[in-house]
Amino acid sequence: MADIKLYGFAPSSYTWTTRLAAEEKGITHELLPIEFGSDDHKALHPFAKIPIMDHGDNRLYETSAICRYIDETFDGPSLQPADAFGRAEVDQWNSSLVDYYYDWCVRRIVVQRVVVPTRGGETDEEMVADAVPHAKYTMSVANEKLSNSAYLIGDEPTIADFMLLPMVFYSAQVPEGEQTVKGHSALEDWLGRMQERPSFAATVPGPPGS
Ligand SMILES: N[C@@H](CCC(=O)N[C@@H](CS)C(=O)NCC(=O)O)C(=O)O
């Protein structure tokens, strides 16, 4: 039996982050699909999002809460700094990633460019074009931080890096997103380092529709 259950889909950015955290801790997880918006889904998550985690009787939703729980419950390398300021920086980054990066980089660009057409819809070109300068700005903020340290908070990757990874990786796969990543050399170097980690190889989703 796996150490934890994760409900979600491999390509989902946030599901991927929780899978990365599990791999980094060296624990096993079972990935269970859900029918989006179904009563079963709402019973797991009142806002019908993914991922959701079950560990014994403990059920959690919200990616940063799941990752912190995994980090603090299981042995293995710590995914948070030891000091209070460092841990608060992880929270600061996680909150910025959910509120700003996901919205500008993933929801308005990657989802419009990849997910919407895959589901038979039409990309909202205006939304994509409007988002590019904002997405570029968010990437420049991460780039500046990564110009001063190997990872977002210090010399070791933390939950914040595993939250950022899918967002930057997916951005780099689509033309408008690639523009936002390209030329940010510290961010590009960081992406290269993150992709070399065994946790990346173990969890990277296949191309859309695969
Ligand atoms: N704040 C939530 C966000 C979760 C979220 O938005 N997940 C996306 C998939 S990556 C989702 O469920 N999207 C479906 C929808 O918005 O209907 C978290 O941190 O887990």
The ligand as an SDF file (V2000), in Angstrom:
LIG
                    3D

 20 19  0  0  0  0  0  0  0  0999 V2000
   -5.3710   26.8410   -4.2010 N   0  0  0  0  0  0  0  0  0  0  0  0
   -5.4570   25.4950   -4.7390 C   0  0  0  0  0  0  0  0  0  0  0  0
   -5.5640   25.5870   -6.2390 C   0  0  0  0  0  0  0  0  0  0  0  0
   -5.8710   24.2540   -6.8650 C   0  0  0  0  0  0  0  0  0  0  0  0
   -6.1940   24.4000   -8.3520 C   0  0  0  0  0  0  0  0  0  0  0  0
   -6.5690   25.4790   -8.8530 O   0  0  0  0  0  0  0  0  0  0  0  0
   -6.0280   23.2880   -9.0560 N   0  0  0  0  0  0  0  0  0  0  0  0
   -6.3560   23.2770  -10.4520 C   0  0  0  0  0  0  0  0  0  0  0  0
   -5.5460   22.2360  -11.1980 C   0  0  0  0  0  0  0  0  0  0  0  0
   -3.8360   22.6190  -11.2680 S   0  0  0  0  0  0  0  0  0  0  0  0
   -7.8170   22.9040  -10.6140 C   0  0  0  0  0  0  0  0  0  0  0  0
   -8.3570   22.1680   -9.8100 O   0  0  0  0  0  0  0  0  0  0  0  0
   -8.4230   23.4180  -11.6660 N   0  0  0  0  0  0  0  0  0  0  0  0
   -9.7700   23.0950  -12.0210 C   0  0  0  0  0  0  0  0  0  0  0  0
  -10.7160   24.2430  -11.8930 C   0  0  0  0  0  0  0  0  0  0  0  0
  -10.2780   25.3570  -11.5450 O   0  0  0  0  0  0  0  0  0  0  0  0
  -11.8990   24.0230  -12.1430 O   0  0  0  0  0  0  0  0  0  0  0  0
   -4.2170   24.6860   -4.3000 C   0  0  0  0  0  0  0  0  0  0  0  0
   -3.2190   25.3080   -3.9240 O   0  0  0  0  0  0  0  0  0  0  0  0
   -4.2530   23.4510   -4.3080 O   0  0  0  0  0  0  0  0  0  0  0  0
  1  2  1  0
  2  3  1  0
  2 18  1  0
  3  4  1  0
  4  5  1  0
  5  6  2  0
  5  7  1  0
  7  8  1  0
  8  9  1  0
  8 11  1  0
  9 10  1  0
 11 12  2  0
 11 13  1  0
 13 14  1  0
 14 15  1  0
 15 16  2  0
 15 17  1  0
 18 19  2  0
 18 20  1  0
M  END
$$$$
